């Protein structure tokens, strides 16, 4: 299989995404996670642009990496000055990385209208920069900015920019679809042309997702000869994001023609996504290919029956290949076989026509009549099954709770205070906590009380909270369904609660989420 270099830019290009803000410690944690996965290059920031990146590169000198090489990023020298006098280029040298990535203009429009210089000076900027860095012992990756727009506008100009980089000592030419506007066929033909024009240079691809084609464009570039793929994990990035490496790595691997990371690390693709999502404080899209919680979820009875008989009848790959798991969504269209599959995970001895199966199906129907829906709350379904099989023992008893909520004072985010009293093994624990709203306050108070007995809860927190009004006609007196999604940094699970009181519905989902975590920790 052909080896494809994976170049991860989560810490640089990904950090430009809306809502993403990495601390230095966040960046160090993501580097460790990507290194463990087997990523070849990790672009960690621009040391010439801000103090935080300078601080990171200084801290990163203490890292011991097994697989990855850190890359510092910057631009070509500014116009009309010498490379050795350019502060940004000297900052690249000071970052201490063996490899650097620099971008330069490959579209005549940007040369004329954005940096306002001549074609000759642009060529010199590219050549001088690559030569300066190469002469100082750096491996140089040239990011050909706006290459595909420039190629369509003036092929000779775009290829001329690449030649300047190669003549200056660049070892890799990463062709950038900076506007995310190219189509797969355009990517393929342009990359093939570049590979033929520079047969002795490694060609790479860097795509954006503005037309929803970043992954497809990256794969087409590899098919055309590219051996270096840039992207971000989970597709973080400016505007519509960058090419999603958590999709590209499995896609290329499944062709059977390419190898991106060590074979033994493929099962860590999903875990890495969850770790990075956790550090980034973002929820992974449920339907994210390969790594999303719904990527291998089956709802229709016919589909579930088919998967149970022959998984490949409705799955293109086994979910465990990349560290994910198969899920059967319980609903009014789920078959008995799908329910039995969930039961057997807890007790393999249960049969399809047993008394226990009938009892659980009956309990499931009764709960659905009350407004419960287990389609997106697997963990609550598991708790229901455990109760009906006699395999559930409460870890704690919530004796009572009291919440005081009001309008927060100016510059005070905490608008509620919760008091809870729990009992664990005949020992009472009283706890008070504040929160940004009544549910947040209850969550904080309950978990802090329980952490005294169960320290593992320190790693658990809510990552999503949804409220659904079951009967809009009843207005404020309507029954509501609360769906809570929690994570401990490695696992993600969802629970549901139903009540006419939104706080009580939240309490049901929250306590069930905690108990589910404690069961998994114990097992």
N, C-alpha and C positions, 0 to 999 in steps of 0.2 A: 504493500500500500504506500501511496505517496504521502510523505510527511508534510503537514500543513502547519505553519507557525501561527499560533494564536496570540494576538496582540490585544490585551485588554486595556481599554481607556476609561473604565468606570470612574476612576479617581480624577480624571481630567475632563474628558468630554462629558462623561456621565454627570459630573458635578455641576454642569451647566443646565441640567434639567430643572424644571420648576419644582419647588418643594424639597430639593436635595441640598443638604448642607453637611459636609463632613468635617468633623474635628480632626486634629492630628491623630488622636487615638483611634478614631473611626477608620482613618486611612490605613493605619498600621494593622488593624484587625482585618480589614479587607485584603490587604497584601498577603497576610498569613493564610487566609482562606483560599485565595486564588493560587498561591504557591503550592498549597497542599493538593489542589485539584490537578496541578501539572501544567498550568498556563506558562507559555514560553516567555512572553514579555508583559510587563505591567507598567503602563504609562502613568506616572504618579503625580504629575503636575508641572507647572511652569515656574521654575525658581526665580525667574526674572520679573514675575508679575505681581506677587504678593508675599507678605511676610510668613503667612501660614505654610505656603509651599516650601519656603526656605527652611522653616522650622521642621517640616516633615522630612526633608532630605537629610537634615542633620541627624534627626532621630533614627532614620532608616539605616544609617551607617552601622547601627548596632544589631540589625537583623541578620539572622543566618537563614538564607533561603536555599531550598533543596533543588527547586526546578526553575524558578523564575529569575529573570534579570529585570531590575528596575530601569526605567527609561525616563529621562528628563526631556521636557518638551519646550520648544521655543520657535521663534520665527527667524527668517533670514535677516541678515544685517539690515539696518535702516539705510535708506538711500543716501548716497553722497558722503558716507563715512567709511573708514576702514573697518574690516571685520575685527581686528584686534582692539579697536577702540569702542566697540559696541558693548554696552553694559549687559544686555540680555545674553549675548553669546558668552561673555565671561561668567555670567551667572550659571550658564549651562555647564561650563567647565567646573565651576565650584560645587555643583551638585554631587559630583563624585561618582556618577554612573558610567559604566563602560559603554553604554549605548545612548545616543541622543536622537530625538526625532525633531526635525525642523520643517516648517511648511513654507512654501513659496508659491508665487502666483503663476498659474498656467493658463489664465484666461485674459486675453488682450483687454477686455472690458475693464477688468480690475486694475490692470497696469495703467491704463489711460485715465480712468475715472475715479478710482479709489485711492491708489497710492501716488497718482499723478507724477509718473516718471516715464522714461523712454523704455522701449523694448530692450535696447542695449544695456541700460543700467539694471533692468530687472534680471537679465541674463547674468550680469556681473554679480549681482547680489546673491543669486543662487550659487554660482560657482565659487565665489569667495567664501561664502559661509561654509559650504561642504568641505572645501579645502582646508580652511582654518581649523575646523573641528577634527578633520581627519589627521591633519598634521600634529594635532595635540593628542593623538592616540585614541580618538573616539570612533566607535562604529556608528555610521550615520545612516539613518532612515530618512528619506526625503518624502514628506507628505505633499503630493502634488495637488494643491488646493484648487477646487473648481476644475479639475482636469477634464471631466466629461463635457461640461459646458464649453470649456476652451477648445476641446477636440472637435466638437461639432461646429464651432465658430471658425476655427483656423487650425487645422490639423498640424501644419508645419510649425506654427508657433508653440503649440502644446508639446509636441515631441521635442522641439528645440529646448524648451525649459528642462525637460527630463535629461537631455544630453548634457546640459550644463551641470546638473547635479551629479551625473555619472562621472563626468570629466573631473569634477571636484573631489571625488572619492566616495560618493554615496554607494552603499552596498545593497540598498533596497529602495525601490520606487513604489510608494503606496499611492495608488490612484484614487483620488477622493471625489465622490459624488456629493459635494458639500451642500448643494441645494436639495438633494434627495429627489431630483426630477428626472433621472434617467430611467429608461425601461430595460428589462432584462436582455432583450436582443441587442440594444445599443451597448450595454455593458460588455456583452460577450464579444462583439465584433471589435470594439475599441481595445479591450484587453488582449485579444488575440493579436491585433496589429502591434501593440507595444511589446508583447513577448517576442514577436518575430523581429522587431526593430532592435531590441536589446536582449539578444539570446543569452548573454553571459551575466545578466543582472537579475536578481530576485525581484519579482513583481508582486505587489500587494494590492489589496482592495480595502477601501474605507467608504462605507455607504451610510446614508441617512434615510429615515423612514417616512419622508414627507408624502410619498405616494403609496405607502404601505408595501414597498417592495425591497426594503433593505436586506432582508434575509435572502430572498430570491436572487437579488442582484449579486450578493456576495457569493452565492453558490454558482451562479453563472460565470462569475469571474474566475473561480477556481477551475471550473470545467474548461475555461479558455486558456488556462495555464498559470494563473496566480498561485503562489505557494505561501502567501502571507496574508492573513485575514485580520483586520482590525474591527473592533466593535466594543460594546459595553455589556456587562452581565445584566440580564433582564431588560436590555434595551433602553436604559436610562440615557437621557440626552436632551439637548435643546430642541425646542419646537415639538416635533413628533417622535423624537428620539433617534438613537443610533441602531445599527444592526445588532440584533439580540444574540449574544454568544451562547446563551443557554438554549437557544433553538438551533443555531448554526452548528455547534459541536455535535449534537445528536444527528442532525440531518446529514452532515458530511460523513459521519461514522457509518450511518446506515446504508450508504451507497456501496460500502465494501471496498471502495477505491482509495479512501483517504483516512489518515490517522491524525488526530488533532491533539489528544492528550493520552497519557498511558492507559492501556486497556483496563487495568485494574481500578482506575479512578472514574470510569464511566458511571458507576453506581453512586458516585458522590455529586453528580450534576444537580440533582434536586436539593440535596442538603446544602450545597454551596449557594444555591438560589435563596434558600430560606435564611441562611446566615447573613447574606448580603442584604436581603430585604429587611431583616431584623436590625442590622446596623444602620441601614438607611432610614429606618422608621417608615417604611412604605409597605403596603400590602401587595403581595403578588396577585396578579389577575387570576381569578379562579380558572379561567379557560386558557391560561398560558400554555402553549404546547410543551409537552414532556414534563414540565415541573409544576404546573398549576394543580390545585387540589381537585379540579374537575376534569383534568386532562384524560383520565381513564374512568370517568363516572358514567354509569349506565342506568337509565331510568325506565325505558319501555320494557315491558315484560318479555317481548320477543327478543330484544337485544340482549337482555340479561340472560335469558335461557340459552341463546346462542353462544354467548361468552362462556357460560358455565360448561357447555358441552365441548366447545372448541374455541379457545380465546382468539385465535387469529381470524375468526369469522367476523368479528366486529372491532378488532384492535390491530393496528398496523405493526405494533411492536409490544413485547411484554413490558409492562410498566416498571418492573424491577430492574430492567436493563439500565435505566438511568436514575434509579433510586426512588421511584414513585410507587404508588400502590393503587390497585383497582378498587373502585367503590361502587356499590349498588345503592341507588337512591330510592328510598322508600316513599311510595306515594300510592294513589288510588290505581295506578296502572302497573304497579310492581307485581310480579308473579310470586307464587309460594316458594319457588326455587331460589329466588333472590333473597327472600327473608330467611330461608333455611341456611343459605350461605353465611349470612351474618351470625346466625345462631351458632353454627358450627365453629366459628372463630373463638367462641367462648366455651362451648362444650361440644367436641367432635362426636360424641356418642348419640346426640339427638337425631332422630329419624324424621323424614318428611311428614309422615302421617301420625306422629306421636302426639300424646296428650299435651306435652309441653309446647310443641309447635302451634297447635290449635289455640292454646291459651295465650300465647304471645301474639298471634294474629288477631285474636279477639281484643286483647288489650290495646293493640295498635289502632284498631278501628275506633275503639272508644275514645282514645286520646285525640284522634283526628276529628272526631265529632265535637270535641271541646275546643278545637281551634289549633291543636298542635299540628305541626308539619315537620316531618323528619327528613325531607328531601335534602335540605342543606344543613342538617344537624345530626350527623352520624353518631357523635358521642352521646347525645341524649338517647338515641335509639339503642345504643349499646347498654346504657344504664337501665333502660326499660327492660331489655332482655335479661340483664343480670338480676334485676329484682324478681322477675317472674321465674327465673331458674333457681332462686335462693342463693345466688352467688354475689350478693351485695351486702356489705356491712358498712354503715355510716362511719366516716372518720371523725365526724364532729356533729354537734347539735347546736343550731343557732337558736338560742333561748329567746332573744328579742333584739329588735333594732329600733332606733329612733333617729330621724333625720330632720334637721332644721335647715331650711333653705330660704334664701332671700336675695335681694339685689346686692351684688358685690360693691364694695367701696371702690372709689377711683384708684386705678393701678393695683387693684387686688383681684387676682384671677380666681381665688377660692370663693365660691358663692354658697357653699353648703358645708355643714358639719354633720357627721354621722357617729352614732354611738352604737356599738354592737356588744353583745354578751354571748360567748360561746362556751360549750363544755366539751372537753376532750378527756376521756378516761376519768370521769368524775372530778376533773379539775376545771374550775371556771376561769375565764379570761375576759376582762373588760378592756375595750379599746375605743379610743376616740380619734378621728382623723378628719381632715378637711379635704375638699375636692372641688373641682370645677363643675359643679352641679351635683344633684343628689346621688346619681348613680356612681359617679366618680368617687364621691365621699364614701359611699357604702363599700365600694370595691377596695378602696385604700384601708378602711377600718377593718374589714373582714380579713383581708390577706395579712395585714400586720398582726392581728390577733392570732391567726393560725400559724404564722411563721415561727412563733414561739415553740410550737410543737412539731411543725413540718418545715424545716429550713429550705427545702427545695422550692418552695413557693416564691422565694426571692427571684427566681429566674423566670417566673410566669407573669404574663401581663396580657391585657386585652389589646387586640389589634384591629377589631372592627365591632361595631354595635349598630344594629338595625332595629327599627320599630315599625310594625305593620298594623294598621287599624283594621280589625276584622269586620266591623259593621259600621261603616261611615254614617249611616242614618241615625245611629245612637249618639252621634257627636262626641262630646267629652265623656260620656258614660259608656262608650264602646269598649268591647273587649279588645285587647292588643296582644300581639305576638312579638316577643323580643328574641332576636337571634344574636348571639354573642360568639365571636371568633377569638380564640386565645392562642398564645404561642409560648414556648419555653426556649425559643431560639433555634430549636432543631425540629420540633413537631408543631403541627397546626391542627386545631380541632374546633368544632362548633357545637354549641348547645342552644336549646330553645326553652322559653318559658311563656306561659299564657295566663293572663288574668285581666280583670277589669281595671286593675290598678297597675299602671306602668312600672312603678317602683317594685311592686311585688312580683310582676312578671320578670323584671330584671333580676330580682333576688333569686328566683327559681333557676334562671339560666346561669347566673353567676355561681351559685353554690354547686350546681351540677358540673360546671366547668372545672371548679376546684377539685371536686371529688373524682372526676375523671382523671385529672392530672395525678392525683395521689394514688389512684389505682395503677396507672401506668408506671409510676415511679416504683411502686411496691413490686410489680411484676418484673 
